[in-house]
């Protein structure tokens, strides 16, 4: 915000997440310019009071801060290339998926065209954008974050700047995001097993939620073990997980549910045990993960 006047914002990309971002800015009273390769996607926001830029160059030129929500860093650079000259002196904030290397390349590209750069990530679903507890984190130019923090906080009340390195948000995004698919596939395996018995999947939702709460409570413990390198206080040992892996084949035979996705995880546990971590905390798997492909 500048005084009492909301900061003008441009949103590039109106997919499900980009649309949520644009909607949040409009509802918060920010003069909002939108642009999308499929122009028809801009119509709902024009109805809300946004301006639909006819070209990406016009969109970039319309606001001091440009929020790009495209699929990847490569997509972001490709879409914005025709507007590169207009980026000079503006703040570019990317909210897309990608690797730390992609973030660094995009930061170099943006600053090479005179832009000030932040890379960010929305750690929730589109419907949660704008909620007080929705987490977004950013990395890159701290002066951009300081200047536009109030504007960015419209997208979520839990808004964090991780540091000046432009790739930190992408690194955290991949580090935290790595938990998603294994957790979901575990739930889906459980769902298939229940259905094999003629049960409703909804019956396990409350219990799965409690299980995730328990896992959440263990994360600070495991983080402390990993940071210290001391795995000797093993409430849940590698050997305990190794013994549990034997039940996967029993479940397959009984339910005809495919459990092959667990094989690499069980192999990781076996490698940790072979490396002498059997009686150590399961967090010692981190030591094996730091040496991928090596036989213990």
C-alpha positions as CSV (number, residue, x, y, z in Angstrom):
1,X,0.0,0.0,0.0
2,X,1.1,3.6,-0.6
3,X,-0.6,5.6,2.1
4,X,-4.3,4.7,1.9
5,X,-4.1,3.9,-1.8
6,X,-3.9,0.2,-2.7
7,X,-1.0,-0.7,-4.8
8,X,-1.8,-1.6,-8.5
9,X,-1.0,-5.2,-9.3
10,X,-0.7,-7.2,-12.5
11,X,-1.4,-10.9,-12.5
12,X,0.0,-12.9,-15.5
13,X,-1.6,-16.4,-15.8
14,X,-5.2,-17.2,-14.9
15,X,-5.2,-20.9,-14.3
16,X,-6.8,-22.2,-11.1
17,X,-4.1,-20.7,-8.8
18,X,-3.6,-17.5,-10.9
19,X,-7.4,-16.9,-10.9
20,X,-7.4,-17.2,-7.1
21,X,-4.6,-14.7,-6.8
22,X,-6.3,-12.2,-9.1
23,X,-9.6,-12.6,-7.3
24,X,-7.9,-12.0,-3.9
25,X,-6.3,-8.8,-5.1
26,X,-9.5,-7.4,-6.7
27,X,-11.5,-8.2,-3.5
28,X,-8.9,-6.4,-1.4
29,X,-9.4,-3.3,-3.5
30,X,-6.1,-3.4,-5.4
31,X,-6.3,-2.0,-9.0
32,X,-5.7,-5.2,-10.8
33,X,-4.6,-5.9,-14.4
34,X,-4.9,-9.4,-15.7
35,X,-3.5,-11.2,-18.7
36,X,-3.7,-14.8,-19.9
37,X,-2.8,-16.5,-23.2
38,X,-6.5,-17.6,-23.4
39,X,-8.1,-14.2,-23.2
40,X,-11.6,-15.6,-22.3
41,X,-10.3,-16.5,-18.8
42,X,-10.0,-12.7,-18.0
43,X,-13.7,-12.1,-18.4
44,X,-14.8,-13.0,-14.8
45,X,-12.2,-10.6,-13.4
46,X,-13.3,-7.7,-15.7
47,X,-16.7,-8.3,-14.3
48,X,-15.2,-7.8,-10.8
49,X,-13.5,-4.6,-11.8
50,X,-10.1,-5.7,-13.1
51,X,-8.6,-4.5,-16.3
52,X,-7.9,-7.0,-19.1
53,X,-4.6,-6.1,-20.8
54,X,-4.6,-6.8,-24.5
55,X,-1.0,-7.8,-24.6
56,X,1.5,-9.1,-22.1
57,X,3.6,-5.9,-22.6
58,X,0.6,-3.8,-21.6
59,X,0.0,-6.0,-18.6
60,X,3.5,-5.6,-17.3
61,X,3.5,-1.9,-17.9
62,X,0.3,-1.4,-16.0
63,X,1.6,-2.0,-12.4
64,X,4.7,-1.6,-10.3
65,X,4.4,-5.2,-9.2
66,X,3.8,-8.1,-11.6
67,X,2.8,-11.5,-10.2
68,X,3.4,-14.3,-12.7
69,X,1.6,-17.6,-11.9
70,X,2.5,-19.9,-14.8
71,X,3.4,-23.6,-14.7
72,X,7.2,-23.5,-14.6
73,X,10.1,-21.0,-14.6
74,X,10.7,-21.8,-18.3
75,X,7.0,-20.9,-19.0
76,X,7.4,-17.7,-17.1
77,X,10.4,-16.5,-19.0
78,X,8.9,-17.6,-22.4
79,X,5.6,-15.7,-21.7
80,X,7.3,-12.6,-20.4
81,X,10.0,-12.4,-23.1
82,X,8.0,-10.1,-25.4
83,X,7.5,-7.8,-22.4
84,X,11.1,-7.9,-21.1
85,X,11.8,-4.3,-21.8
86,X,8.8,-3.2,-19.8
87,X,10.1,-5.1,-16.7
88,X,12.8,-2.5,-16.1
89,X,12.2,-0.9,-12.7
90,X,9.3,-3.2,-11.8
91,X,9.0,-6.0,-9.2
92,X,8.5,-9.4,-10.7
93,X,7.1,-12.1,-8.3
94,X,6.9,-15.6,-9.6
95,X,4.5,-18.1,-8.0
96,X,5.1,-21.3,-10.0
97,X,6.7,-24.7,-9.6
98,X,10.3,-25.4,-10.5
99,X,13.7,-26.3,-9.2
100,X,16.2,-24.0,-7.5
101,X,18.2,-23.9,-10.7
102,X,15.1,-22.7,-12.5
103,X,14.7,-19.9,-9.9
104,X,18.3,-18.8,-10.3
105,X,18.0,-18.7,-14.1
106,X,14.8,-16.7,-13.9
107,X,16.3,-14.3,-11.3
108,X,19.3,-13.7,-13.6
109,X,17.0,-13.2,-16.6
110,X,14.7,-10.8,-14.7
111,X,17.5,-8.7,-13.1
112,X,19.3,-8.7,-16.5
113,X,16.2,-6.8,-17.8
114,X,16.3,-4.4,-14.9
115,X,13.5,-6.0,-12.8
116,X,13.6,-6.6,-9.0
117,X,12.9,-10.3,-8.4
118,X,11.1,-12.4,-5.8
119,X,10.4,-16.1,-6.3
120,X,7.6,-17.5,-4.1
121,X,5.3,-20.5,-3.5
122,X,1.7,-20.8,-2.3
123,X,1.6,-23.7,0.2
124,X,-2.1,-24.4,-0.1
125,X,-4.9,-25.0,-2.6
126,X,-6.4,-22.2,-4.7
127,X,-9.6,-22.0,-2.5
128,X,-7.4,-21.1,0.5
129,X,-5.8,-18.1,-1.1
130,X,-6.5,-15.0,1.0
131,X,-7.2,-16.9,4.2
132,X,-5.4,-15.7,7.4
133,X,-3.5,-18.9,7.9
134,X,-2.5,-19.6,4.3
135,X,1.2,-19.9,3.9
136,X,3.2,-18.2,1.2
137,X,7.0,-17.9,1.3
138,X,9.3,-15.9,-0.9
139,X,13.0,-15.4,-1.5
140,X,15.0,-12.9,-3.4
141,X,15.3,-9.1,-3.2
142,X,14.4,-8.1,0.4
143,X,13.6,-4.6,-0.7
144,X,10.8,-5.9,-2.9
145,X,9.4,-7.9,0.0
146,X,9.6,-4.9,2.3
147,X,8.0,-2.6,-0.1
148,X,5.1,-4.9,-1.2
149,X,4.7,-7.1,1.9
150,X,1.2,-5.6,2.7
151,X,0.1,-6.3,-0.9
152,X,1.4,-9.8,-0.9
153,X,-0.1,-10.5,2.5
154,X,-3.5,-10.2,0.7
155,X,-2.8,-13.7,-0.7
156,X,-2.3,-15.3,2.7
157,X,-1.8,-14.1,6.3
158,X,1.2,-16.4,6.9
159,X,3.6,-14.6,4.5
160,X,7.4,-15.2,5.0
161,X,10.6,-14.0,3.4
162,X,13.2,-16.8,3.6
163,X,16.2,-14.8,2.5
164,X,18.0,-12.9,-0.2
165,X,19.0,-16.0,-2.3
166,X,16.5,-16.2,-5.1
167,X,16.3,-20.0,-5.1
168,X,15.4,-20.5,-1.5
169,X,11.6,-20.6,-2.0
170,X,12.1,-23.2,-4.8
171,X,14.4,-25.2,-2.5
172,X,11.8,-25.1,0.3
173,X,9.0,-25.9,-2.1
174,X,10.7,-29.1,-3.3
175,X,11.8,-30.0,0.2
176,X,8.4,-29.6,1.8
177,X,6.5,-30.8,-1.3
178,X,8.4,-34.1,-1.4
179,X,6.1,-35.2,1.4
180,X,2.9,-34.8,-0.6
181,X,2.9,-37.7,-3.1
182,X,4.0,-40.5,-0.7
183,X,1.4,-39.4,1.9
184,X,-1.4,-39.3,-0.7
185,X,-0.4,-42.6,-2.3
186,X,-0.4,-44.1,1.2
187,X,-3.9,-42.9,1.7
188,X,-5.0,-44.2,-1.7
189,X,-3.5,-47.6,-0.9
190,X,-5.4,-47.7,2.3
191,X,-8.6,-46.6,0.4
192,X,-8.1,-49.5,-2.1
193,X,-7.6,-52.0,0.8
194,X,-10.8,-50.9,2.5
195,X,-12.8,-51.1,-0.8
196,X,-11.4,-54.6,-1.2
197,X,-13.4,-55.5,2.0
198,X,-16.5,-53.6,0.8
199,X,-15.9,-50.7,3.2
200,X,-16.4,-47.0,2.5
201,X,-13.2,-45.0,2.3
202,X,-14.8,-42.2,4.3
203,X,-14.7,-44.5,7.3
204,X,-10.9,-44.0,7.6
205,X,-10.7,-40.3,7.1
206,X,-10.9,-39.4,10.8
207,X,-8.2,-42.0,11.7
208,X,-5.9,-40.9,8.8
209,X,-6.2,-37.3,10.1
210,X,-5.2,-38.3,13.6
211,X,-2.2,-40.2,12.0
212,X,-1.1,-37.1,10.1
213,X,-1.4,-35.1,13.3
214,X,0.9,-37.6,15.0
215,X,3.4,-37.4,12.2
216,X,3.3,-33.6,12.4
217,X,4.1,-33.7,16.1
218,X,7.2,-35.8,15.4
219,X,8.7,-33.4,12.8
220,X,10.5,-31.2,15.3
221,X,11.9,-34.3,17.0
222,X,13.3,-35.7,13.8
223,X,14.6,-32.3,12.6
224,X,16.6,-32.0,15.9
225,X,18.0,-35.5,15.4
226,X,19.0,-34.8,11.8
227,X,20.5,-31.4,12.6
228,X,22.6,-32.9,15.5
229,X,23.4,-36.1,13.7
230,X,22.5,-38.0,16.9
231,X,20.0,-40.8,16.1
232,X,20.5,-42.9,19.2
233,X,17.2,-41.9,21.0
234,X,15.1,-44.2,18.9
235,X,11.4,-44.1,19.7
236,X,10.8,-45.6,16.3
237,X,13.8,-47.5,15.0
238,X,14.9,-48.4,11.5
239,X,14.6,-52.1,12.5
240,X,11.0,-51.5,13.6
241,X,10.1,-50.2,10.1
242,X,12.1,-53.0,8.6
243,X,9.9,-55.6,10.4
244,X,6.8,-53.8,9.3
245,X,7.7,-54.0,5.7
246,X,7.2,-57.7,5.7
247,X,3.4,-57.1,6.0
248,X,3.2,-55.5,2.6
249,X,3.1,-58.8,0.7
250,X,0.4,-60.1,3.1
251,X,-1.8,-57.1,2.3
252,X,-1.2,-57.6,-1.4
253,X,-2.3,-61.2,-1.3
254,X,-5.3,-60.5,0.9
255,X,-6.7,-57.5,-1.0
256,X,-5.0,-57.7,-4.4
257,X,-3.9,-54.1,-3.9
258,X,-0.7,-53.1,-5.7
259,X,2.0,-52.3,-3.0
260,X,4.9,-52.1,-5.4
261,X,5.3,-48.3,-4.9
262,X,6.6,-49.2,-1.4
263,X,9.5,-51.3,-2.7
264,X,12.0,-48.4,-3.0
265,X,11.0,-47.1,0.4
266,X,11.6,-50.5,2.0
267,X,14.9,-50.8,0.1
268,X,15.9,-47.5,1.7
269,X,15.1,-48.9,5.2
270,X,17.1,-52.0,4.4
271,X,20.1,-49.9,3.3
272,X,19.9,-47.9,6.5
273,X,19.9,-51.1,8.6
274,X,22.8,-52.5,6.6
275,X,24.8,-49.3,7.2
276,X,24.5,-49.8,11.0
277,X,21.5,-47.7,11.7
278,X,19.2,-50.6,12.7
279,X,18.7,-49.5,16.3
280,X,18.8,-45.8,15.4
281,X,15.8,-43.5,14.9
282,X,14.1,-43.8,11.5
283,X,15.3,-40.3,10.9
284,X,18.7,-41.9,10.2
285,X,17.3,-42.6,6.7
286,X,18.5,-39.0,6.0
287,X,22.1,-40.3,6.1
288,X,21.3,-42.9,3.4
289,X,19.4,-40.3,1.3
290,X,22.5,-38.1,1.2
291,X,24.3,-40.9,-0.6
292,X,21.9,-42.1,-3.3
293,X,22.6,-45.3,-5.1
294,X,25.4,-46.4,-2.9
295,X,25.2,-49.9,-1.5
296,X,25.6,-49.9,2.3
